[in-house]
Amino acid sequence: MKFVTNKTPLAVAVGLMMAASAWAKVPASEADHLGKDLTCVGAIKAANKEGTIPEFTGKWVGAPAGVAHVQASGKHPADIYADEKPLFSITADNMDKYADKLSDGQKAMLKKYAKTFQIPVYQGHRDFRYTDEVCAVLKKNALESEVTENGLGVKGHFGAINFPIPKNGTEVIWNNLLPTRAYTESIVRDTASVLSDGSITYGRQDNRNLDMVNKPENLGKPVEGPMAYTMTKGLLPDREKGGVTNSVEPTNFGKDKRLAWAYDPGTRRVRQVPEYGFDQPMVGTGGKMTIDSDRLFNGSPERYNWKLIGKKEMYIPANNYKIHQATVKYADLLKQHHANPDFMRYELRRVWVVEGTLKEGYRHLYGKRVLFVDEDTGQAVASDMYDARSQLWQHAFINTYYSFDIKAWHAGTSFYHDLNSGSYMAYNLFQERPLGPVLNKGDLTPSMFTPEAARNAGN
């Protein structure tokens, strides 16, 4: 793995200095780089030496001029790069040429599915940015945020990632847990469990999320109380129809736990889930996803030691509008072993690499997980997961795009590949749904996520 080793002042972001043991605030001399040679989120503003990663322009906040957009309408996102074609594709035949910019999971996919899997690489674009208000909070967080509760909490301000200039793996993980994203989200989404023979079992859920971190009136306020509320109601298959799970996520896992209540339509009763999260199977995924693998990692970071390996250049999914068009049919997208590469878009980006190794005395299906976090968003976009013997087991990635509704990046359709069985999970599909995600409509309240609300939603 080849890492960025810039010796200029940009080194404040490169982060090969991660041996620091204390979770300290960034001094003003470092924070002063934000908005200058670093973007407000801490990404290196300049292009790379070869010009294969472009300079950050941030010329657009929200919908670009000339793009028709109706706020919180649920319309599928407009593909502003629809006319572009791949510059080249990485295949099993030429992967050695690009090996230093690929993850172990990507390499394993290329080798295992040599005849069908490829990585189409497009011209890079860094055209979108966060709002000035969010950037102001980012600067404030750089100066004041701290990890607390031995890594299980964070002291900072709502509405923006807390560590734009991270010093260790735990800080990067908290950036992924508390990013700038949708305040309210409602979606009826499909899932597809694709077996190794290509047969597909579909699922469908009514999903609603209320993210208190990004509630507009909380912007810049201290992080405390609930982080987020979630409701998931099963619609398909029939055996899961009518089941409802409501959960509430804390901002401080050292003081509070993630709580969940499940409504069983068979007994018409609501019960509290004894322990919710970690490696419990996610409903509707046929056991191919754990609860804490949604968005590649979520929930309490307590079971892993998080090590920041550094920053590297890597081909990752980016500006993924193409795959989310209403014209995309599942029959064309979902192929044996992996999704159709024709619908994918990869760009060369800089990513933070964070390795989580399971702590002694703790249990989890994944003995190790490596996350790749986009420097421009603070959000994980790809992950390699290993079993208890440290053998590569799964590769997953998210097709992320900048949402005009939220003026921030949104996690779209994702894929979770089991490299042992040859099966995979297609998650958060909405291409064939009449509506995509309805974002920032502001129509959700905490009272909609109580145990009583779960019972009412299931009836």
NORHU-V174249 format. One record per pair of residues at least 24 apart in sequence whose ideal C-beta (glycine too) atoms are under 8 Angstrom apart, sorted by the first residue. I is the first residue (numbers start at 1). J is the second residue. D is the distance in whole Angstrom. If there is no record, write none. Layout:
I_J_D, I_J_D
This chain:
1_100_7, 1_309_7, 1_312_6, 1_353_7, 2_100_4, 2_101_8, 2_312_6, 2_313_7, 3_309_7, 3_310_4, 3_311_6, 3_312_5, 3_353_8, 4_44_8, 4_310_7, 4_311_5, 4_312_6, 4_313_7, 4_350_6, 6_44_7, 8_37_8, 9_33_6, 9_37_6, 10_37_6, 10_38_7, 10_44_5, 10_46_7, 12_38_7, 12_165_6, 13_38_5, 13_42_5, 13_43_7, 13_44_6, 13_165_6, 13_311_7, 13_375_8, 14_44_8, 14_310_7, 14_311_5, 15_165_8, 15_166_6, 15_167_7, 15_308_6, 15_310_6, 15_311_6, 15_352_7, 16_310_5, 16_311_8, 17_167_7, 18_167_6, 18_168_5, 18_169_7, 18_307_8, 18_308_4, 18_310_7, 20_167_5, 20_168_7, 23_146_6, 23_147_4, 23_148_8, 23_167_7, 23_168_7, 23_170_7, 23_171_7, 24_146_7, 24_167_7, 25_142_8, 25_143_6, 25_144_6, 25_145_7, 25_146_6, 26_142_5, 26_143_6, 26_165_5, 26_167_8, 28_143_7, 30_142_8, 30_165_6, 31_139_6, 31_142_4, 31_143_5, 31_165_7, 33_165_8, 34_135_8, 34_138_7, 34_139_5, 34_142_6, 34_164_6, 34_165_8, 35_135_7, 35_139_7, 38_164_8, 38_165_7, 39_129_7, 39_376_7, 40_129_7, 40_130_6, 40_134_8, 40_135_4, 40_138_5, 40_139_7, 40_164_7, 41_130_7, 41_135_8, 41_138_6, 41_161_7, 41_164_5, 41_375_8, 41_376_7, 41_377_7, 41_378_6, 42_138_8, 42_142_8, 42_163_8, 42_164_3, 42_165_5, 42_166_7, 42_375_7, 42_378_8, 43_350_7, 43_375_4, 43_376_5, 44_350_6, 44_375_7, 48_313_7, 48_348_8, 48_350_8, 52_124_7, 52_313_8, 52_348_5, 53_124_6, 53_313_7, 53_348_5, 53_349_7, 53_350_7, 54_123_8, 54_124_5, 54_125_7, 54_126_6, 55_126_7, 56_126_4, 56_129_8, 56_376_7, 57_126_6, 57_127_6, 58_126_7, 58_127_7, 58_128_7, 58_129_3, 59_127_5, 59_129_8, 60_127_5, 60_128_5, 60_129_7, 60_402_8, 61_128_7, 61_129_6, 61_130_8, 61_131_6, 61_407_6, 62_404_5, 62_407_5, 63_404_4, 64_127_8, 67_404_7, 69_404_5, 71_405_6, 71_440_8, 72_405_6, 72_438_6, 72_439_6, 72_440_6, 72_441_4, 72_442_8, 73_438_7, 74_186_8, 74_187_8, 74_435_4, 74_436_5, 74_437_7, 74_438_4, 75_435_7, 75_436_7, 76_324_6, 76_325_6, 76_326_5, 76_430_8, 76_431_8, 76_436_5, 77_321_5, 77_324_5, 77_401_6, 77_403_7, 77_404_7, 77_436_7, 78_321_7, 78_404_8, 79_321_4, 79_322_6, 79_325_6, 80_321_6, 81_122_7, 81_125_7, 81_319_6, 81_321_6, 81_322_8, 81_345_8, 82_321_7, 82_322_7, 84_122_6, 84_123_6, 85_122_8, 86_120_4, 86_121_6, 86_122_6, 87_121_5, 87_122_6, 87_123_6, 88_121_6, 89_118_5, 89_119_6, 89_120_5, 89_121_7, 89_341_7, 90_118_6, 90_119_4, 90_121_7, 90_315_7, 91_118_5, 91_119_8, 92_117_8, 98_315_7, 100_313_8, 101_312_8, 101_313_5, 101_314_5, 101_315_6, 101_348_7, 102_314_7, 102_315_6, 103_314_7, 103_370_7, 103_372_6, 103_382_6, 103_384_5, 103_395_7, 104_370_8, 104_384_5, 104_392_6, 105_382_7, 105_383_8, 105_384_4, 105_392_7, 105_394_7, 105_395_3, 105_396_8, 105_417_8, 105_419_8, 106_315_7, 106_382_8, 106_395_7, 108_392_6, 108_395_6, 108_419_5, 109_338_7, 109_395_6, 109_417_7, 109_419_7, 112_337_8, 112_419_6, 112_422_8, 113_337_5, 113_338_6, 116_335_7, 116_336_8, 116_337_7, 116_338_7, 116_341_8, 117_337_7, 117_338_5, 117_341_7, 118_341_5, 119_315_6, 119_341_7, 119_344_7, 119_346_5, 120_341_6, 120_342_8, 120_344_6, 120_345_7, 120_346_6, 121_315_6, 121_346_5, 121_347_7, 121_348_7, 122_319_8, 122_345_5, 122_346_7, 122_347_6, 123_347_7, 124_318_7, 124_347_4, 124_348_6, 124_349_7, 125_318_8, 125_319_6, 125_347_7, 126_376_6, 128_402_4, 128_409_8, 130_160_7, 130_180_6, 130_407_7, 130_408_6, 131_407_5, 133_159_8, 133_219_6, 133_220_8, 134_159_6, 134_160_5, 134_180_5, 134_219_7, 134_407_8, 134_408_8, 135_160_8, 136_220_8, 137_219_6, 137_220_5, 138_164_5, 139_164_8, 140_220_7, 147_171_6, 147_174_7, 148_252_7, 148_254_7, 149_252_6, 149_253_7, 149_254_3, 149_255_7, 150_254_7, 151_301_6, 151_302_7, 151_306_8, 152_252_7, 152_253_4, 152_254_4, 152_300_6, 152_301_7, 152_302_6, 153_251_7, 153_252_4, 153_253_7, 153_254_5, 153_255_7, 154_178_7, 154_223_6, 154_251_7, 154_252_8, 155_222_8, 155_223_7, 156_222_8, 156_223_5, 157_220_5, 157_221_7, 157_222_6, 157_223_7, 158_212_8, 158_213_5, 158_214_7, 158_215_8, 158_218_4, 158_219_6, 158_220_7, 158_221_5, 158_222_7, 158_223_6, 159_213_7, 159_214_6, 159_218_6, 159_219_4, 159_220_6, 159_221_8, 160_219_8, 161_378_4, 162_223_8, 164_378_8, 166_308_7, 166_352_7, 167_308_8, 168_306_7, 168_307_8, 168_308_5, 169_306_3, 169_307_5, 169_308_4, 169_354_5, 169_355_7, 169_356_7, 170_301_7, 170_306_5, 171_308_8, 172_306_7, 172_308_6, 172_352_5, 172_354_5, 172_371_8, 172_373_6, 173_297_7, 173_301_5, 173_306_5, 173_354_6, 173_356_8, 173_371_8, 174_301_8, 175_373_7, 175_378_4, 175_379_8, 176_295_7, 176_296_8, 176_297_6, 176_371_7, 176_373_6, 176_378_7, 176_379_6, 176_380_5, 177_227_8, 177_297_8, 177_298_7, 177_301_8, 178_213_5, 178_223_7, 178_227_7, 178_251_8, 179_377_7, 179_378_5, 179_379_5, 179_408_8, 179_409_8, 180_214_6, 180_378_8, 180_406_8, 180_408_4, 180_409_8, 181_211_6, 181_214_6, 181_379_8, 181_406_7, 181_408_6, 181_409_7, 181_410_7, 181_411_8, 182_209_7, 182_211_6, 182_214_7, 182_403_7, 182_405_7, 182_406_5, 182_408_8, 182_410_7, 182_437_7, 182_439_4, 182_440_6, 183_210_8, 183_211_6, 183_214_4, 183_215_5, 183_216_6, 183_406_7, 183_440_5, 183_442_7, 184_208_8, 184_209_7, 184_210_6, 184_211_7, 184_438_8, 184_439_7, 184_440_6, 184_441_6, 184_442_6, 184_443_6, 184_444_5, 185_209_4, 185_211_8, 185_437_5, 185_438_7, 185_439_5, 186_437_7, 186_438_5, 186_441_7, 186_443_7, 186_444_7, 187_428_8, 187_430_6, 187_433_8, 187_435_8, 187_436_7, 187_437_4, 187_438_7, 188_235_7, 188_430_8, 188_433_6, 188_435_7, 189_428_5, 189_429_6, 189_430_5, 189_433_7, 190_236_8, 190_330_8, 190_429_4, 190_430_7, 190_432_7, 190_433_7, 191_284_5, 191_285_6, 191_425_7, 191_426_7, 191_427_6, 191_428_8, 191_429_7, 192_330_7, 192_334_5, 192_425_7, 192_426_4, 192_429_6, 193_285_7, 193_286_4, 193_288_6, 193_423_7, 193_425_6, 194_334_6, 194_336_7, 194_337_8, 194_423_6, 194_424_5, 194_425_7, 194_426_7, 195_423_5, 196_336_8, 196_337_7, 196_421_6, 196_422_4, 196_423_5, 197_336_7, 198_335_7, 198_336_4, 198_337_8, 200_330_8, 200_334_6, 201_237_7, 201_286_6, 202_236_6, 202_237_7, 203_234_8, 203_236_5, 203_237_6, 203_240_7, 203_284_4, 203_285_7, 203_286_8, 204_234_8, 204_235_4, 204_236_4, 204_284_8, 205_232_5, 205_233_6, 205_234_6, 205_235_6, 205_283_7, 205_284_5, 206_231_8, 206_232_7, 206_233_4, 206_235_6, 207_231_7, 207_232_5, 207_233_8, 208_444_6, 208_448_7, 209_444_8, 210_444_4, 210_445_7, 210_446_7, 210_448_7, 210_449_7, 213_251_7, 214_406_8, 223_251_5, 224_251_6, 224_252_7, 225_250_8, 225_251_6, 226_250_6, 226_251_7, 226_446_7, 227_251_4, 229_444_8, 229_446_6, 229_448_8, 229_449_4, 230_449_7, 231_448_7, 231_449_6, 231_453_7, 231_454_7, 231_457_7, 232_283_6, 232_284_8, 233_457_6, 233_458_7, 234_283_6, 234_284_6, 240_283_6, 240_284_6, 241_265_7, 242_458_5, 243_283_7, 243_458_7, 244_454_4, 244_455_8, 244_457_5, 244_458_4, 245_273_7, 245_283_6, 245_454_7, 246_449_5, 246_450_7, 246_451_7, 246_453_6, 246_454_4, 247_276_6, 247_449_8, 248_446_8, 248_449_6, 249_298_8, 249_299_7, 253_299_8, 253_300_4, 253_301_7, 253_302_6, 257_300_8, 258_299_6, 258_300_7, 261_450_8, 261_451_4, 261_454_5, 262_454_7, 263_454_4, 263_455_5, 263_457_7, 263_458_4, 265_458_5, 268_455_8, 268_458_8, 268_459_8, 270_451_5, 270_452_8, 270_454_5, 270_455_5, 272_451_7, 278_303_7, 278_364_6, 279_363_8, 279_364_5, 279_365_4, 279_366_7, 285_416_8, 285_425_5, 285_427_7, 286_425_7, 288_416_6, 288_418_7, 288_423_7, 288_424_7, 288_425_4, 289_416_6, 289_425_6, 289_427_7, 290_365_6, 290_366_8, 293_383_8, 293_385_8, 293_396_7, 293_416_7, 294_427_8, 295_379_7, 295_380_7, 295_398_7, 295_411_6, 296_371_6, 296_380_4, 296_381_8, 296_382_7, 296_383_4, 296_396_6, 296_398_7, 296_414_8, 297_356_8, 297_369_7, 297_371_6, 297_380_6, 297_383_7, 301_356_8, 302_359_8, 302_362_8, 303_358_6, 303_359_6, 303_362_4, 303_363_8, 303_364_5, 304_356_4, 304_357_6, 304_358_6, 304_359_6, 304_362_8, 304_364_8, 304_369_7, 305_356_7, 305_357_5, 305_359_6, 306_354_6, 306_355_7, 306_356_5, 307_354_7, 307_355_5, 307_356_8, 307_357_7, 308_352_7, 308_353_7, 308_354_6, 309_353_4, 309_354_7, 309_355_6, 309_370_8, 310_352_8, 310_353_6, 311_350_6, 311_351_7, 311_352_6, 311_353_7, 311_375_7, 312_350_7, 312_351_6, 312_353_6, 313_348_6, 313_349_7, 313_350_6, 313_351_8, 314_348_7, 314_349_6, 314_350_8, 314_351_5, 314_372_6, 314_382_8, 315_346_5, 315_347_7, 315_348_6, 315_349_8, 316_346_6, 316_347_7, 316_349_5, 316_351_6, 316_372_6, 316_374_7, 316_381_5, 316_382_6, 316_397_7, 317_344_7, 317_345_7, 317_346_6, 317_381_6, 317_382_7, 317_397_5, 317_398_7, 317_399_5, 317_400_6, 318_345_7, 318_346_7, 318_347_4, 318_349_6, 318_374_7, 318_381_8, 318_400_7, 319_345_6, 319_347_7, 319_401_6, 319_402_7, 320_344_8, 320_345_5, 320_399_4, 320_400_6, 320_401_5, 320_412_6, 321_345_8, 321_401_5, 323_399_5, 323_412_7, 323_413_6, 323_431_7, 324_399_7, 324_401_7, 324_412_5, 324_413_7, 324_430_7, 324_431_7, 324_436_7, 325_431_7, 326_431_7, 326_432_8, 328_431_4, 328_432_8, 329_431_7, 329_432_7, 330_429_7, 330_431_7, 330_432_6, 333_426_8, 333_431_7, 334_426_6, 337_417_8, 337_422_5, 337_424_7, 338_415_7, 338_417_6, 338_424_6, 339_415_6, 339_424_8, 339_426_7, 344_399_7, 345_399_8, 349_374_6, 349_375_7, 349_376_7, 350_375_5, 351_375_6, 351_381_7, 351_382_8, 358_388_8, 366_393_7, 374_400_7, 374_409_8, 377_408_8, 377_409_4, 379_409_6, 379_411_7, 392_419_6, 393_418_7, 393_419_6, 393_420_6, 394_418_6, 394_419_6, 395_419_6, 403_437_8, 403_439_6, 405_439_4, 405_440_5, 406_439_5, 406_440_5, 410_437_7, 410_439_7
